[in-house]
Every structure is written in structure tokens, then in C-alpha cells.
Amino acid sequence: MQESQIAVVTGGAGFIGSHMTDRLLQAGYAVRVIDNLVGGRVSNLAHHARNPLLSLEECDICDLQPDSSIFKDVRYVFHFAGIGDIVPSIEQPIEYMATNVQGTVRTLEAARHGGRSTLQRFVYAASSSCYGLAATPTREDYPIQPQYPYALSKYQGEQAVLHWGQVYDLPVNSMRIFNAYGPRVRTTGAYGAVFGVFFRQKLAGKPYTVVGDGTQSRDFIYVTDVVEAFYMAAQSPHVGEIYNVGADNPQSILYLVELLGGNVNSGDVIFIPKRPGEPDCTWANAGKIIHQLGWQPKVTFETGVQTMLKDIENWRDAPLWDPDSIAKATATWFQHMDKK
Ligand SMILES: NC(=O)c1ccc[n+]([C@@H]2O[C@H](COP(=O)([O-])OP(=O)(O)OC[C@H]3O[C@@H](n4cnc5c(N)ncnc54)[C@H](O)[C@@H]3O)[C@@H](O)[C@H]2O)c1
């Protein structure tokens, strides 16, 4: 029997990384997951527990050495390991730069050495946050204006990835993800992603805390569509490219409330102050990825939200946010970003 080709997924126990692992195992790859489990969970991969093609290496990407055996003979590297969320990045910028920039450099070096004669593609999980308060729909060549350290760190990680492509001929691509959502999205940790906040509030029968007037919109993209974009970026002949990964179809926060069964006119919503540095609209111009890779998002927002609702019980242990706790959790945000 032919031996399976090897793919490394950093951050593979996390939200998007675990779905990438599903996709690669389904395609017959031997998958080596690297994760230090700061945000990820072993349970995200539990359904593969008996699959001999999967291995989980519990380690920190910042400790990777160029001769790491995990990367030996690797064909594809999908680099998702990193730390997210805005407020903690404002409070602990050193940690963010260390993990998201230097950790990426360490991953690149391990891929370069271990995959010396085998590496076909290194695909990086970049963030649309690099665009800051951008004109929409936003194209890949629009100005870069990170508004907080998380955005800066992800952008510098991307610069490192492209630099390794330029200097060492590493076959790289960078995927600027907009707002990914779907099953296994993180339920714990800092105040952040709107899904976690609203699902827990729905379970508790508490009002949804809507920022601003709720008409702001986000280009939500379902996780299996994100993963397919990464898979195609690994298989296609295009290298050294940056691609937006968004649905090109922004959805307002009030519409999300409606899909969750909330009614603005019946007291189901509490409005909380708009935050500086956050765009009113994120909206990917997805023309490049559609034309070059032939990718198309398949899951509509309505279907994606309904699918997530089936797992709502997973949010039972998530933090329950209210206007007071959110005000406290976001104090640093207002302190550092409200300058204009
Ligand atoms: N979710 C989104 O909407 C979105 C948007 C843009 C970019 N991204 C990027 O995609 C990647 C995955 O995001 P996600 O939403 O799945 O987040 P996640 O927190 O669920 O996954 C990140 C994973 O990386 C692991 N990790 C963190 N630091 C590590 C380290 N030092 N060493 C090894 N593993 C480490 C975590 O344990 C976790 O499993 C991140 O790099 C993120 O910046 C995500």
C-alpha cells in the first residue's frame, strides 16, 4: 500500500485547525497536529481518536527547532496556531508578537528544513484585521492599517511568510480570513466573538448585548468554506499569493439577533457603546480567490447559524456577559484606542 502524504496542521486542536484536520484526514493525508492547547481542546479531535493517520504533538510553536522531527518529509503545512482577541492583545503585546510573529518564523524554519525535498505548500492563516477601517468591499491590495496589536502581529506573521517565499523559495500562500464561524468556535476566554456572547445569552434567556446600533455588518464565513479555501490554496499552482477568504456578503448584527430568535422591539436587546477602531462593515472582495482558485463559499449564513444552533448546549459553560462585565473587560480598549 502507498504511504500517506504528510500534512502538518499547527493549531489543529483549535476551531478552524480541527476542521482543516477533518478535511485532510478525509482526503487520506497523515496529519500531524501541533498545539499547546491554550485555546484548543483535545475534544475537538476526539472523533478521530482511533485514526492512526492522526497524531497530536502537544508543544508550543515558539519552541520549535529547525530540525523538528514533526516536519520531516512534510508535504503541506497549514499554520493556524496563534492567539486571537483584541483586548488581551492590547494588554499583552509581547505575548502576541512572540506567538504570532516569532512563532510563525519558527514554524517556517521547521517547514523549510523538514520539508526540504517534499514541501509543496505552506498556507498561513492571516487576518482581515490588517485592513483596519478600510474601504469596502476590500481588495487584497488595499492599504494596511492595523488598529491593535493582534492585527499587527498577524500582519507581521504574513510578512514573514511572504519573505520566506522570497528569500528561501518556500512555496507559500497567505489567506486573510474575515469572520469565521461554525461548530467548535471557542466558547471560553476573553470577551470577543459575537457568536459566543450571544449563544450564552440566549441559553440564559438574557438580552443580547448589541454594540452600537447593530447595523454594523461582518463578512461571516462558515468554517468548512474557510477550510476548503486553504485546501485549494495548497493544491493550486499559484504561490506567493494573498487571498481574501470572505463570503463577499456582509450580515448585520441585528440580522444575527433575528436568526437567533431575538426581537429588537420586545426587549431582547441591550445596546452598548460602539467601540473605537472597529469597522462599521467588513466586506471581502473575494474576486481573486474565486477567479484564481475556483473557490466559492457554499454555506449560506442562515444555514450556518442553524447548524451552529444545534450545538448550543456547548455554550452552557461559556462566560455570560452583560453590559457591566463587558464595560470592565473592554476598559483598556477604550483607554488606548479612543484617541480621535
Ligand atoms: N476565527 C477567525 O475568524 C479568524 C479570522 C482571521 C484569522 N484567524 C486566524 O486563524 C487561526 C485559527 O483561529 P481560530 O479561530 O481557529 O482560533 P483558535 O484559538 O480556536 O485556534 C488557535 C489554536 O492555536 C493554538 N495555539 C495558540 N498558541 C500556540 C502556540 N504558541 N503553540 C502551539 N499552538 C498554539 C491554540 O491552542 C488553538 O488550538 C489563528 O491564527 C487566527 O489568528 C482566525
PDBQT file of the ligand as one rigid body, heavy atoms in Angstrom, charges set to zero:
ROOT
HETATM    1  N1  LIG A 401     -11.613  32.750  13.625  1.00  0.00    +0.000 N 
HETATM    2  C1  LIG A 401     -11.495  33.768  12.783  1.00  0.00    +0.000 C 
HETATM    3  O1  LIG A 401     -12.488  34.410  12.398  1.00  0.00    +0.000 OA
HETATM    4  C2  LIG A 401     -10.135  34.164  12.269  1.00  0.00    +0.000 A 
HETATM    5  C3  LIG A 401     -10.033  35.308  11.435  1.00  0.00    +0.000 A 
HETATM    6  C4  LIG A 401      -8.786  35.688  10.965  1.00  0.00    +0.000 A 
HETATM    7  C5  LIG A 401      -7.664  34.930  11.280  1.00  0.00    +0.000 A 
HETATM    8  N2  LIG A 401      -7.786  33.840  12.085  1.00  0.00    +0.000 N 
HETATM    9  C6  LIG A 401      -6.556  33.093  12.424  1.00  0.00    +0.000 C 
HETATM   10  O2  LIG A 401      -6.791  31.723  12.218  1.00  0.00    +0.000 OA
HETATM   11  C7  LIG A 401      -6.072  30.963  13.187  1.00  0.00    +0.000 C 
HETATM   12  C8  LIG A 401      -7.017  29.983  13.874  1.00  0.00    +0.000 C 
HETATM   13  O3  LIG A 401      -8.037  30.737  14.526  1.00  0.00    +0.000 OA
HETATM   14  P1  LIG A 401      -9.206  30.043  15.360  1.00  0.00    +0.000 P 
HETATM   15  O4  LIG A 401     -10.363  30.951  15.317  1.00  0.00    +0.000 OA
HETATM   16  O5  LIG A 401      -9.335  28.630  14.953  1.00  0.00    +0.000 OA
HETATM   17  O6  LIG A 401      -8.607  30.155  16.834  1.00  0.00    +0.000 OA
HETATM   18  P2  LIG A 401      -8.372  29.031  17.966  1.00  0.00    +0.000 P 
HETATM   19  O7  LIG A 401      -7.939  29.772  19.183  1.00  0.00    +0.000 OA
HETATM   20  O8  LIG A 401      -9.552  28.144  18.070  1.00  0.00    +0.000 OA
HETATM   21  O9  LIG A 401      -7.156  28.213  17.362  1.00  0.00    +0.000 OA
HETATM   22  C9  LIG A 401      -5.806  28.558  17.549  1.00  0.00    +0.000 C 
HETATM   23  C10 LIG A 401      -5.093  27.316  18.028  1.00  0.00    +0.000 C 
HETATM   24  O10 LIG A 401      -3.685  27.620  18.169  1.00  0.00    +0.000 OA
HETATM   25  C11 LIG A 401      -3.239  27.036  19.374  1.00  0.00    +0.000 C 
HETATM   26  N3  LIG A 401      -2.069  27.795  19.819  1.00  0.00    +0.000 N 
HETATM   27  C12 LIG A 401      -2.047  29.080  20.288  1.00  0.00    +0.000 A 
HETATM   28  N4  LIG A 401      -0.798  29.427  20.597  1.00  0.00    +0.000 NA
HETATM   29  C13 LIG A 401       0.004  28.359  20.329  1.00  0.00    +0.000 A 
HETATM   30  C14 LIG A 401       1.383  28.100  20.438  1.00  0.00    +0.000 A 
HETATM   31  N5  LIG A 401       2.210  29.035  20.911  1.00  0.00    +0.000 N 
HETATM   32  N6  LIG A 401       1.849  26.893  20.080  1.00  0.00    +0.000 NA
HETATM   33  C15 LIG A 401       1.008  25.935  19.603  1.00  0.00    +0.000 A 
HETATM   34  N7  LIG A 401      -0.329  26.113  19.469  1.00  0.00    +0.000 NA
HETATM   35  C16 LIG A 401      -0.817  27.314  19.833  1.00  0.00    +0.000 A 
HETATM   36  C17 LIG A 401      -4.410  27.111  20.324  1.00  0.00    +0.000 C 
HETATM   37  O11 LIG A 401      -4.342  26.176  21.390  1.00  0.00    +0.000 OA
HETATM   38  C18 LIG A 401      -5.582  26.835  19.391  1.00  0.00    +0.000 C 
HETATM   39  O12 LIG A 401      -5.869  25.454  19.322  1.00  0.00    +0.000 OA
HETATM   40  C19 LIG A 401      -5.425  31.953  14.135  1.00  0.00    +0.000 C 
HETATM   41  O13 LIG A 401      -4.074  32.131  13.764  1.00  0.00    +0.000 OA
HETATM   42  C20 LIG A 401      -6.194  33.229  13.887  1.00  0.00    +0.000 C 
HETATM   43  O14 LIG A 401      -5.389  34.387  14.097  1.00  0.00    +0.000 OA
HETATM   44  C21 LIG A 401      -8.994  33.453  12.601  1.00  0.00    +0.000 A 
ENDROOT
TORSDOF 0
